[in-house]
Amino acid sequence: MYIHIGNNRIISEKKIIGIFNTQTIIFSERNEWITSQISGDCKSVIIDENNHIKLSIVSPYTIMKRTTLDEKEFFWRNKDE
């Protein structure tokens, strides 16, 4: 299945490794290779199986709802966990 990630772009659900909230990623020093590519209006960072980064103005939660995965298959992490 393909997922619409915004800006008239789609990506195969099978190729997605992770969908991340931009606000979470920018606070990590380990992710400098990603943060250097993030623009001001970006809300989501999608990483595929080839480590290609796709940026989206759509919320990561909205993108995840568009997948065929069951919510039990998502990994959610809060700041304090």
Sequence and secondary structure as in RCSB ss.txt:
>XXXX:A:sequence
MYIHIGNNRIISEKKIIGIFNTQTIIFSERNEWITSQISGDCKSVIIDENNHIKLSIVSPYTIMKRTTLDEKEFF
WRNKDE
>XXXX:A:secstr
 EEEEETTEEEEGGGEEEEEEHHHHTT GGGHHHHTT  TT  EEEEETT  EEEESS HHHHHHTSSS GGG  
   TT 
